[in-house]
Every structure is written in structure tokens, then in C-alpha cells.
Amino acid sequence: MSTFNASRLTCFAIVSAMETDGRDLILHLDEAGDAASWPSSAEQNARSRYARDNGPRTPSRTDLVQYLDFPDVTQILLKNKSGAQQLVGSDILELLKKQSEKLIAIRNRVAHNRPLEIEDLPTLSDICQTLASKRGDRWAASSETWRRLQADPSYVLGLTIQLRADPVDEPFHNLPVPDFDETGFMGRGNALRQITKHVLGPWPAVSILGDGGIGKTSIALKVAYDILDNHTDEFDAVVWVTAKSSTLTAHEVQRINGAILDSVGLFAEAAKQLGGDGSSADPVSELLEYLETFKVLLILDNMETVMDQRLRDFLRDLPRGSKVLITSRIGFQMENPVKLDPLTDGESRQLLMALAHGRNVPVLKNLDSGGIDKLIKKLRGHPLYIKWLVAGVQSGRRPAEIVANDDALLDFCMSNVYEKLSADSRQVLQSMQVMHGSRMQAELAYLNDFSAHQIQTALLELLATNFVAMTRSAVDKLESAYAVGDFASAYLARKKPTDPKMRLLVLDRAQRLGELGSRMTGESRLNRYEARTLDIRGPQDVPTARILRDALKSADQGRIDHAVSLCHEAQKFSPSYPEAWRIEGLVQSLHHDDGLAEAAYERAVEAVEAGPSEALVCYHFATYLLDQPGQQERALDLFRRAARTESSPEVLLGISRAHLHLTNYADTVTTCRGLVDKALTRAQAEDVALLAFRAIGYGLIRELWNGRIGAAVELAELATDFAYALPVEQYSAELVDWLVSAVHWTRHVANAAQADAYLSRRAIEFETKLEQRVRIIDPQQLERKIANAKTPRPDGDFVFLSDQSESRFAHRNDFLSRNQWHRVADESVFAFDRVTGQKGPRAARIRLLD
């Protein structure tokens, strides 16, 4: 016989009394005049029940009344409204009509041994009190029940539930009365729906994971009962087996006599529930045969106590159609897991007050709002903690005493799981006790001197055992952080304190990591766009950036393979950290493996989010692509993407270089003109000016060669604007040569435009202004001349420079920079001084304008 709690027995007492009073009311209706009219369904129900008890005998009207249940009674009273109102009053009849659906549902849950809902007992109590207070003369049994409940609520413990229950067409099951029956199931609607969906879905095995006492068993039972009521065609049987080996009393953890101690015992018990005799030498095969023959929902409770390889093999061999629902503190990594979180503060308050009122615990019932809030915070959302507290106060202990001495509870919830942890996992927990709060994988690996594989294996184990919870990083939406749960933290602090040596070691490593982070952050701010400068978004990036810094050092030493392996390690730690991929791209490019370099840069771009980091990654990838054949257009697109986020001088310079590579000369000059007005370093200012004058020189030559005089005049106008925008003090000797080149080619444009008066006038105007700019900077430089190389000999030491009027000898020793000699090609452009040598005209102080 099942053992029922006071809440269910109280519900039974009220429902039974109301049914008794309802039958008496129907007899009164018959006595008052013509027999009351019964709905056909009510009469049929009564006759069927009578026949089951009495066989083919013909019942009287009075006999049938005794076989009416509450739904039938309610229908008859509402059908005979006029007579019923005279007996009980219109307000009572209206109350029954309004509450009939709720009352019938509660009656069925009591009669069919279904889990109660949280509002069941309060709803029945309110209605019973109303009946007793308003028409106690017509509701005698209900009034007497209410009186007895007020005088001695415990009297119901002597009752036996005996409500007429019609046969229900449902699968076989051996589900126990749920432990939440006392208060009714509350909260966790999302988790309930998710677990039910998974059990009815394609997954053969589903697990409910969480700390001890978090409510895994309760929600598993609720799911099972809901499936019995709403999905009767899904399974032929629902079988419950528990491996629970201990229970928590108000004062201690107690072992359960006869508990299942291994997986073999578990399988044997499950097979026995399905019809086996328990004598099979191979209970696993016997159980699998049952599961293959019938569609069974097998519920395995408290599996962490018997977890072994046999259980994993069993889950692997599950036949199609049957399902396994597991509750465990440890995940199997072979099933679809659902993590059960603690109750919310509102749900905790509701459960606490329901238990306090249900058990009549004045100390808790009379707590003010502030006291309740303080207590709820201590209880950490654990249903078992809440029940344990109420039981303890009920036995005479003070609430403050219980929450201050919860060692027994912590042992019950955590100790058997902690003992199963590997040495690495325990070490990680120790480090997390020292460094409180959320921590990233890379940081935990550094603090413990672990590889990526080691830390990931340890964290997976800690997640599976619910010692650690995974949350989203505050900086990166795709990254995860890890923190010790409140319950686990309390257990560790009290039962497994950190070793002093380990504490010092972790703190020392944390200090060194902080110092390194400060240095790297400072470097990042000083020169953000330097390829070897690592972008540090925040402290969470420092451990991974440390590895990338070592990768760059290895690359500088020529140890490319080791550098790449370090990059791969960094990527395992922080796969969404763009620098982990960008630095690999840089290392691979140093190794001249362009395919792998490009792939790594592409991963960096995929990983980056909008913001300053996006500009950096796009800039570096574009800079790499700029030197790759056929990739300049793509580089320009990336530079432009970077500029949308951050229009820094470096990015705009990149755009200028891309335009120059693509021979977009006018765009190059225009972009450079915009940079002149920005705050630039000396090196940047030189780069801007050189880019612009190169574009001017190359562009004027190209437009002249192609006969596009109008385009050449427009470029000369841009050249003039830029030449005057660039401050005089920024003109180096090389830039003056380029400016002289602009004068030279603009003069050629003017000559070529003579047939068009407008273009000729404009070209002469720009030539004059450019010449005047040279005169302002250094009048002597107007003597410099521009000419092209003619058929240079690759193995020779000289070349002839030629313009339209003369040809001059130029020796490699006369170049301003000897390094330029190897770049001399046919039609190369030079600036030089004219001198006369022993053999004729000669060039001196020669500069290649390339």
C-alpha cells in the first residue's frame, strides 16, 4: 500500500466529504418532488460502477446515488438548477459551477494517485470553508471535515484514500508517489517542457543533471506522470528504478537498507518490474529483450551511485522505440542532457511558505518579508535545503542554527561526486577557490600549468558533475567562462579547503599574469597597427596573448613549426579571439606558405566582431593581401571595411596603397590629400607624400601615353592642390624630385593640349603653380631634370637617360642610392643634375623615381 502525505490525505478528506454531501443533496432533490433529472453520462457511469461491484442485480435509484462521483454529482446539481438553488442557494451553486473544472481535476489526481499541483490543497480548503460557513446545514460532512481539520489537522493521517475510480486505460507503471506531493509541483515550466519534448523526441536517452537535492527526481516523476496522462500511446510501460543509497534526515545522512549498489542490481530490478523473476544470469540482456519487445520508458534515478561501463554499454545498445530517462549528478556524455538550475527566489519563497503552512511551523509562517528574503538567500534555491530547513525547524532547531551548520546537507549533495573527480579536476577546483568569480579556459590553464587538452578535459568533468557552471563571457558572446557553483563553493570551502602551497602558487601566477597584461596593454596602445603588436581587448585575452607572444618569438628564431603549434594551442583556448588566427597568418606568411596564411587570416576576419578589433584584423589581412598577385581589389575592400569602424591614418594609408596598386591614381591622390590635415607621425607624413607624388607621376605618364589629356589635366589639378597642402618643411630632397617630376609631366600635358585652348590654359596654369611651389621650397631644385632610361644593360654599370632633346650617360656610381641600381629598367624615370663629362653630357646625383 502506498504511503501518502498529509496534503494528499487532506485533499481526500475534503473531496470525500463533498461527494457525500452531494449525494445527500441529490436524494433531497428526489424527496422534494419528482425524481431529479440525471444526464445520461452520469447514470451510465453509476450503473457501470454498480455492476462491477454487484454483478447483474438491478439497482434502485438510491443504490445508484451511492455510485455517483463528484463530476457526476456536479452535473446533476447543475442540470436541476431550480431545485438545487432552493437547497443550497444560488451563490453556492454558482461557486460549484465556476470551480467545477478545477474540482474535478483535483478529484481525479487524488483518486488516480497523480501528482498534486501547488494550488490543489488551497483551492479545496477555500471551497470547503465557504460551504461550511454559508450552508453548513446542507453540507454536513464538509462542515464536519472542516471543523476537524481546524481542531486537529493530523487526524487525516489515519485515513485511507478510497474514492471511486473508474478504470483508466494507461500503460503499466510502478511510479512512486512523488516527494513534491506535499506542496504540489511548482515552477520549472520551461525545464518540464524541454525534458518532455526530449523524451518524446528522437533521443534514445535523456538525462536530468544537477546538484544533489536540486529536484531531479521530482521533475522526472512529473514528466513521467504527464506522459501517462497525455501521451498514453507513446509507451507500453513506464518503469521506475532508483539507485538512491542514502537519505537526508533533519540531523544526518542515513544509508538506505537494501539499496541497489551496482548497475547489475539496477538492470535486474528493472527486468523484474517488467515481468522477470530476477534469476537471470544476464539481467542486461533480459532487460534489453523486454525493451525491444515493448516500448518502454525506463527511468533510472540517482545513477551517479552505480555509474560504470556496463551502464554505458547498455545505453549504446538501446533498441529503437524504448527510451531511458536518467537522473544523475554526473553526465554520461552519451545522452541528451538537461541541466536543472536552482529555483528562483520567487519559487524558493513559494516552496518555503507552502511547507511552513502545510506543516504548521509558526516560526517560519510568521517571518516578516525581510527575514524570508534573508533566509531565501541562504538556501541557494535548493528544494532539498528548503525541505531540510523546514524539517529541522519543525523538530525544534532555530533557522539560523540550521543554515550556519549545513555540513550534513553539503555532504549529502556533494561528497560522493567529489570523490569521483580526477586529480586534474580537483586541482582546477583548488585554483578556482583561490581565484573567485568567472574564469576563462586559458587563464585556468595558465594558473594550473595545463595544456589546452588537459584543461578542457578537466572542465568537461567538472561541468558533468555540476561543480562548475559555464556562462557566456562578458566580452565575447561566443566565448565561455567558468565559475564554481554556490553550493559547490560552500562544500569546498568547508570540506576541501585549499592547500596553502597551492594557494601561494596560484596567487603568484595570477600576479605575473596581471603584470604581463599591463605591459601588453601598454604596447597595444602605443602602436596598435604594428603587425607584432597584440590586440588586448581585456584581461581575459592576456593568457592567450601570452602564448601568441611566445609564438612570435619562436618565429623570429626560425622555429616556424613550433610557432605554428603555439598558435594552434592558443586557438584551442580562445577560438573566437581573432589574434589567435591573425598571428598564425603572420607566422605562415613568414614561412611563405601563402595558402595557410590566407586561411588563417580569413579565420581571424570570421572571428572578429564590429569594433576596434575589426579594424585591426581587416587592416592586417589587407596589408598581407596587398602583396599577393591578383588580391589588391580584395585588399581595398578590407581596408574600406576597417575604415568604416576606425578611419585611422594607418587604415587610410592602406587605402591609398591599395589604390596605387590598382592604378587608381586620382583616388590615391585624393585619399592622401585627406590625410595631410590629420595628425600624423613624421614617418606617416613621408609615406603619404611619397604615395601621392608616385600616383601623380605614374598617372600623368599613363594618361599622356593613352592620349587622355582631359584626365591628365584633372590629375594635374589634384597634384597642384596636394603640393600646396603639404607644408614646406615636410618636403625632403626625394619629395622635391617628385614635385619636379610633376612639373615636368604637366609641361608635357600642356604641350599635348595645345589643340584645346581650355585644357591648354588649365595645364599651363597648373604647371606654373607647381613650378612656383618648387621655387618656394628650393629654387635651385628647378635645375633638376627628368628623363627616362633607354635599353639598360642588366650586366652593365651604366645607362643612358633620354628626354626629347638629349641623351645623357649615367653611371651607377652617380646614383644617390646605390641600392636603386638593380631596379633600373627600360623607361624607368629619373631625376638628376646635368653635368658635362669628358665624353659629353652626363647625369649626376641621380634618383630613380619608382
Secondary structure, DSSP 8 states (H G I E B T S, - for coil): -----HHHHHHHHHHHHHHHHHHHHHHHHHHHSS-----HHHHHHHHHHHHHHHTT----HHHHHTT--HHHHHHHHHHTHHHHHHHH-HHHHHHHHHHHHHHHHHHHHHHTT---BTTHHHHHHHHHHHHHHHHTTT-HHHHHHHHHHHH-GGGGGG-------------EE-----GGGGT-B-S-HHHHHHHHHHHHTT-SEEEEE-STTSSHHHHHHHHHHHHHHH-TTS-SEEEEEE---EEE-SS-EEE-TT---SHHHHHHHHHHHTT--S--S-HHHHHHHHHHHS-EEEEEESGGGS--HHHHHHHHT--TT-EEEEEESS--SSSEEEE-----HHHHHHHHHHHHHHTT-HHHHT--HHHHHHHHHHHTT-HHHHHHHHHHHHTT--HHHHHH--HHHHIIIIIHHHTT--HHHHHHHHHHHHS-S-B-HHHHHHHHT--HHHHHHHHHHHHHTTSEEEEE-SS-TT-EEEEE-HHHHHHHHHHS---HHHHHHHHHHHHHHHHHHHHHHHHHHH-TTSTT-----SGGGHHHHHHHHHHHHHHHTT-HHHHHHHHHHHHHH-TT-HHHHHHHHHHHHHTT-HHHHHHHHHHHHHH--SSHHHHHHHHHHHHHHHTSTT-HHHHHHHHHHHHHH---HHHHHHHHHHHHHTT-HHHHHHHHHHHHTS---HHHHHHHHHHHHHHHHHHHHHHHHHT-HHHHHHHHHHHHHHHHHS-GGG--HHHHHHHHHHHHHHHHHHHHTTTSHHHHHHHHHHHHHHHHHHHHH-GGGGG-EEEEEES--TT-SEEEEE-SS-EEEEEGGGBS-GGGGGG--TT-EEEEEEEEETTEEEEEEEEE--
